[in-house]
Amino acid sequence: MKIDWAALGSVFGVSLIITVALVALFTLGIVGLSRQERATAQGGSAGLAVTGAYACFAACAAAVAYGIYLIVA
């Protein structure tokens, strides 16, 4: 049995990068929602922050759906 170490390292590297990117996107979404709450408490509006937060959450959901698609197909 021969292990292709280059391919294994490539899969590990891509998995690590994608995981960090998804966590960062989700964190940006949470930050956007917290800014909206802070702006509402101060009597303002943070429409751009909420739109960005929902876009981040949608990107996370799309990445998860694509991963499930790759597993099933």
Contacts in CASP RR format, 6 or more apart in sequence:
PFRMAT RR
TARGET T0000
AUTHOR 0000-0000-0000
METHOD contacts of the structure
MODEL  1
MKIDWAALGSVFGVSLIITVALVALFTLGIVGLSRQERATAQGGSAGLAV
TGAYACFAACAAAVAYGIYLIVA
18 63 0 8 1.000
22 60 0 8 1.000
22 63 0 8 1.000
22 64 0 8 1.000
25 56 0 8 1.000
25 59 0 8 1.000
25 60 0 8 1.000
25 63 0 8 1.000
26 56 0 8 1.000
26 57 0 8 1.000
26 60 0 8 1.000
28 52 0 8 1.000
28 53 0 8 1.000
28 56 0 8 1.000
29 52 0 8 1.000
29 53 0 8 1.000
29 54 0 8 1.000
29 56 0 8 1.000
29 57 0 8 1.000
30 53 0 8 1.000
31 53 0 8 1.000
32 46 0 8 1.000
32 49 0 8 1.000
32 50 0 8 1.000
32 52 0 8 1.000
32 53 0 8 1.000
32 56 0 8 1.000
33 49 0 8 1.000
33 50 0 8 1.000
33 53 0 8 1.000
35 46 0 8 1.000
35 49 0 8 1.000
36 46 0 8 1.000
36 47 0 8 1.000
36 49 0 8 1.000
36 50 0 8 1.000
36 53 0 8 1.000
38 46 0 8 1.000
39 45 0 8 1.000
39 46 0 8 1.000
39 49 0 8 1.000
40 46 0 8 1.000
END
